[in-house]
Amino acid sequence: MSKRGWSAGLSLWIGMALFAAVALPVSVGAQPDGIVQEGLTPVIIDTDMALDDWIAILYLLQRPDLDIKALTVTGTGEAHCKPGMSNAQHLLALGGKPEVPVACGRETPLQGDHVFPLDWRNGMDSMLSLPLPANTTPLPEITANDLIASVLNESPEPVTIVTLGPLTTLGELLEAQPGLIDHINMIYIMGGAVNVPGNLLGFAGENTTAEWNIYIDPHAANLVLASGAPVTLVPLDVTNTVPITWDFYRQFQHDRQTPQADFVFRALSKNRWFLRQGGYYFWDPLTAVIAADASIAVIEPQTIRVIEDEGPESGRTRIDPAGSPMGIATQVDGERFGATLLNVLNGRAVDAPLPDVLISAEEMQRNKGIVLRWYTEVWGKAETLVADQLAARDYVIHSNADNLDLAQLLGSIEQIHTALSDIEISVDVVAAEGDRVATMIVLRGLHTGTSPEGVFAVEPTGNEITFRMNVVSYLVDGELVEEWVTFDMMGPLMMIGYLPAP
């Protein structure tokens, strides 16, 4: 494996700076079918077809200044080869480029046996059961390596490569055909964790230093980094600064004017539980945005070596004076990034002002009606079938110090109806603004029964029990997604004898 010193790194950095200085031109509007526009930047996408890849791919497809020449699926990534290629073709159809050739690479790492968790892979294989348009373009009978080599050799100008998964395919190719680096403009790599912890989440024992894409095939990563090709690394250090926040999700909820934007929103909606945990970031989308316009980020020269040995640092991207020189994205304009992503996915100019989030009076009235049914029928009558109709599968309610999912909440409601008879409920909608509805709830009933568990596992008192709750409900596309409820339990608990009276 060749190593280059600082002088070579400086030369590479100067070249990268020149590349950034002639950043890709920004065009407005979609490119009409059948028209070839001069000056488009040729791009190859190498992806593992995970959820954040889908966003990045659609973004790159919607950039009118890019010419996507090929899409290769890395066989060591989150999706397996066959479903990954099929899903990629459907995604290309959604992006308006069904003719882009697709191929898959080697399905095992060049060295080692690191793999993504199987349940992750199965989820990506199914593409979370999201509907996509058909693509009848035949798959070329060619490997990912051969497809990339063909595009590079035939391109009249250097090609930009955007890698969104493990580097197995590219590492194998550049080791076998090192001369291809002369046809590469820049390799943008989403991968690595330089000065921050990794993101393996305990799936690799005590390894807290590696990032997934590099960890899967550390040897391939070193081959790419040391190949002599110009590289820009987009590590966790910078992607951690652009989390997918609830504010972004809510903006996106009301700003999806194209099929591509709507698909991305629905894909994110499948992972709302991840968003709530605060651990979901724009890993691949940020890489795609930087690849299209490097001026959005601060890119600094550095020399990196990937640790290949097995152990708690396997796959770690470490600063090493004897390592491979490259540029590393260290900072990004987060506000500009979010606006750029939304604008391009919605078919607007990159620098267009974001539209105001506006909710129609009809939608707010519909939301009020859903909340009213939720409390009168689900809480007031224990109608579980209605609950399934009104609440999202990932519904959660934040109740004082507890967080309950839908099944847990329905269990609590069942306990109430087991213990109380003659239940009456009143719902007063205090305010409705945007996608949120604020209500005051009063639930009354006679304590005539005993629940086998919970606070009502006491002898009936015959007392009238009153619960008063203040609730804020959040709705998405006509479904209850999240609620925040506050109430004083001391009075009711004393009324049923669960707590002694003062």
N, C-alpha and C positions, 0 to 999 in steps of 0.2 A: 504494500500500500504506500503510495508516494506521499511524501510530506513536503510542504513548502514553507519557507520562512516568512519573515515580516515583509521583505521587499516584494515578494510575489503577492502577499496580501494587500500591500499598498497599491500595487498595479491593478489588482482586481477591484479594489475599492474605488479607484479613480474611474475605472470602466463603469462601475455601478452608479457612481455619481453622475456620469454623463448620461446613462440610461434614464436616471430620475429627472435630469434636466430636460430631456425630450419626452416627457410623460405623454402617455397615450392621449390623443385628442378626444375631446368630449363632443359627441354628436347628439342631436335631439331627435327623438322619434324613432320608430322602428324602421328597419330596412325593408323596402318592398321586395316581395318574392321575385326571383328571377333577375334581379339587378345586382351586378357585381360592382362594389364600390372600391375605388383605388385607396390604398393607404391603410387598409384594415390590418390589424396585428394578428398574425397567425398564432393560435393557442392550442395546446394539447392539455386535456384534463385527465389526470390520473387519480382515481377516486376509489374509496372503499364502500361507497354507497350507503353511508350512515345518514341519519336525519339531517345533521348540519351540512353534509355534503350536498343534499338535495337543494338546500337554500343557496349554497355557493354556486352550484351548477346552473340553476335557473337565473341567478344574477348574471353570471358570465354569458349565458345565452341571450339575455335581454340587453346586453351592452351592444349598441349598434356599431361601435368602433372595433369590435373583435370578430375574428373569423375562426370559429371553433372547427379545427381540422379533424380531431379524433377524440374519443372518450374511451379510456381504458380502465377496466376494473381490476384492482389489485386482488389477487386470489387469497391473500393473507389478511384481508380486511374484515370489516364487520359483516358484509353480505358475502355469501358463497358465490362462486363464479356464475353458475347457470342462472339463478334468480337475480343476481346482481346485474348481469348483462340485460336480461329481460326488463328489469325495472329501469335501467339506464335508457333503454330504447323508448319506454313509455314516457320517461321524463323529458327526453329530447323531443318527443312529439308535443308534449305540453309546452315546451319552450319554443316551438315553431321551427325546430331543426331536425326533423325525423331522419334526414339523410345522412347525418353525421355517423361515420363508422364506429362500431363498438367491438372491443375484443377484451379478453381476460388474460391475466398473467398467471404465473406459477402460484400454486395453492399452498405451498409450504415455505417457511423462511429459508433463506440461503444457508443459515446456520441456526441451530437451536430449535426449540419446539414451542415458542411462545404463541399463544392464541388469544383471541377475544373470547369472553364468556359466551357459551353456547346460546343462552337465552337472548343475549344481545343479537347474536347472528341470526337467530330464527326470527326475531322481531323485524330486523332489517330485510331479511329475505321476503317477508310478507308485505313489506313497505307499509306496515301498520294498517293494512287493509284499506288504504286510501284509494279512492277511484282515480284512474288516470286514462287518458285517451289511448287508443290502440296505435301501434306502430307496425306496419306490415313490411318495413324495409328488411330484407334478408340480412342476417348476420354474416359478415365476411369470414371465410374459412382461413383465419389467420390468428396468430398469437398476438398478445399485447406488445411483446418485444418487436415483432416484425412490423406491426402497424405503426408504432412510434418511429422505428428506423425508417420506414418508407416515407412517412410524412416529413421527417427531418431531411432526408436525402433529396426529396423532390421539391422542397420549399425554396423559392428564389431568395428568400430572406430568412434570417435567424428566427427561430420559433420560441415562444414563451411556453414553458411547461409549468402547470399549476398542480402540485401534488397535495392531495387531501387525505391520504391514508399512509399505511406502511410503504416503505421505499423498495420493496422486494423487486418489482418489475424494473424500475429504473436502475437500481444497483446492478442487477444481473445484466442488463443491456449495456450500460456504460463500461462494465468490466470486460465484456466480450467485444465491444466495438468502441474503443476510446476515442476514435476519430470523430464520432458523432458530436462531440462537444463543440466542434467548430460551427455546427448548425444550430446551436442553442443560444438564444438571446439571454434568458434568465430562467432559473428554476426557482419557483416560489414554493417553499416547503412549510406546511403547517405541521409543526412538530417540535418536540424538545421542551425542556424546562431548565433554563440556565441558572438563574439566581432565585428561583422559587421552587417549592415542593412540586413533585409530580402529581399525576391524577389517576393512579392505578386503583385507588379506593380500597386497598386491602386485598385485591384479587391476585397479587403477586407476593404474598407473604409480607416480609418486612421492607419491601422496596417502596420507599416514599420519595424517590428522587426522579423516577422516569415518567415520561409522557407516553401515552399508548402507542401513537404512530411510530415512534422511534423504538420503543420497547419490543414491539412485535418482531422486528428484524434489525437488531443493532448493527450487524455486519453489513447489511445492505445500505443502511444509513451512512456508515463510514465510507463505503464505496462511492456513494453519490457525492458526499461532501469532499472527498479527496480526489475526485475525478478531474478536477481542473475546470469544470463548468462553472459559470457564475451562479452563485446561490444567494438567495435571500431567505433567511429562516424567520418564521413567524411563530415564536414559542409561546408557552403558557404565560411567560412574563408579561406579554402585551395583550394576549387574548383574555387574561384574567381581568383586564381593565374595562372590558366591554361585556358585562353580563347581560343576559336576556332578562330584562326587568318586567315587572307587572305593568309599569307605565308604558313600556314599549309594546307589550302585548295588547294593552287596551287601545293604544294608538293604532296598532295594526288591525285590531278588531273592527275599527270604523274607517280603515283606509286600505281597502283591498279592491281595487278597481279593475284588476285583470285576473284571468284564470290562474296565472302564475302566483300572484300575490295571495289569492284566496287559498290555493293549495298549500302555500307555506304557512298561512295562518292555521289551517286545519291540521297540518302536521305538528305545529307547536302546541295546538290544543290537545293533542294526544299525549303530550308530556307535561301537562300543567303541574302535576305532582312534583316534577323535577324543578320547575320554575319556582314553586313555593319553597323548596329547600334552599334556593339561592345558589345552586351549584351548576347552573347551565349557562354556557358562554357561547359567544359567536366565534367558535374556533375556526372552522373552515370559511364561513362567510367573510370574516375579517381578512383572511388570506386572499380570497378572491377579490375583494375590494382593493387591497394593496396591490395585487398583481395588475389590476386595471389602471390604477393611478397611485403610484408610490408616493406622491406628494402628500398623501393623507397621513403618512407615518414618518417618524424619525427612525432612520436606518443607520446603524453605526457599525464600523468594521470590528470584527472579532475573529479569533481563531478557536475552533471547537474540535474536541475529540469525543466520540461516543464510546462509552465503556461497553465492551462486548462480553467480558467474562460474566459467567453466572454468579449471582449473589445479590445482595440488597441494593447494589448500584447498577445492575445490568440495564443497559439502555439509557443511562444517564448522559446528558449532553453537558460536558464539562469544559470550561475555559482552559485552554492548554496552549502555551506559546508554540509548541511543536505541532499543534493541531491544524486543521484545514481552515484557510481563510474564507470568510464570507461576510455578508451583511446580515445584521440581526435587527429586526424591528423591535424597538424598545419603548416607543410611545406612539400613541395614535390620538387623533382628534375624535373623541368618542361621539360628540354631538353631530359632527359632520358625517361620521361613519353611519350612524343610525339613519340620518336623513337621506344619505346617498343610497343605502340599501332599500329603503322604502320607496324612494323615487324611481329607481331603476326597475324594481319589481312591479311597480304600478305604471310603467311605460312613460314616466315623466322625465324631463331633463334632470340631469344629475344634481344641479344646484337649484332646482325649483323649490319655492317655499312649501313646507308641508301644509296640507289643508287643515283647517280647524276640525276638531272632533265634534261633529254635530249629530245629535240623536233626534229623530223625528218625534213629533207629538204622538203619532200612532204607535211607535215602538215603546215609548215611555208608558203609554196607556196599556199596551200589551204586557209589559213587565209588571205593572201594578196588578193586572188580572192574574198573572201567574203566581205572584206572591200571595194574593188573596186566596186563591185555590189551595195553595200549599198549606196555609195555616187552617183554613176552614175544613178541608177534606183530609189532609194528611195528619195534621196535629189534632184537629177536632174530631175526626171520625176514624183515624188509623187506617186510611185507605192506602195500602202499600202499592197497589197497582198504579194509583195516581202519582205516587212518589217516583216510580220508575219513569213515568211520562214527563214529569216536570224537572227532575234533577239530573244533572250530568253524572256519568259513571264515577267521576273523580270528585264528586261533591264533598265538601268538608265544611263543618260548622265549628267556629271557635267559640266555646262556651266557658266564660270565666277562665279558668286555668286549663281546661281540657279542649282537645281537638278531637272531634268525632267524624268518622266517615259516614256514608249513607246507611250502611247496615247497622252501625252502632247507634246512630240516631233513631232509626226505626225500632231498635230494641228498647231504647229508653221510652219512646212513645208508647210501645206496647205495655211496658211496665205501668205507665200512667193510666192507661185504659183498663188494665187489670185491677188497679187499686181504686180508681175513682169511677163513680157512676154519675149519670145525669150531667155529663160534661157539656159546658157551654164555652164558646170562645168568641171573643170580639177582636177585630183587626182594624186598627186605625192607621191608615197610610198618612204618615206625617209629611213626607217629602219624597219626590222622585226626581232625580237629576241624572241625566245620562243613562248609564247602565246600572245604576244603583237605586234601590228603593229602601227608605227608612220607615219602619213601622213600630207601633206600640201594640203589644199583644197582652190580652188578659184572658187567662184560662181558669175556669172554675169547675169544681166537681165535688161530690160527696165521697168522703173516705169510707167506702163500704167493703173494700176487698183488700187482699194481701198479695203482693207480688212475691214470687219465690226468691228474688234477689234484688239488690239495690236498696235505695232508701225506703221503699214501700214494703220491705220485708218485716213488717210489724203488724200487730193486731189492729183491725179497723177501729177507728174512733168515732165514726159517724159525723165528724166535723166537716164543715165546708172548707175546702182548701182552695186558695187563690194563688196563682202564679202570675206575676207581672214581668214582662220581658220587653226590652228595647232591642230592636234587631235592624241591622243593615244587611241587605241582600244584594249580591252581585250576580248579574245575569249575562250570559253570552249566547247569542242566537236562540233566544227563547228558552234557555235552560238555566236553572239555578246552579251556580258553580261554587259559590262560597258565601258564607254568612258569618256575621259577628253578632253575638247575643250577650247581653248583660242582664242579670236579674239577681234579686236578693233571695237567697234560699233559706235564710234563717227563719223567717216567719212560717213558711210552709212546713219546714222540718219540725218546728216546735208544735205546729197544729196536728201533725200525725204522730207525735210522740217519739220521733226519731231522736230529737234533742230535747233536753229538759227545758221547761219554761224558766225564765229568769226569776 
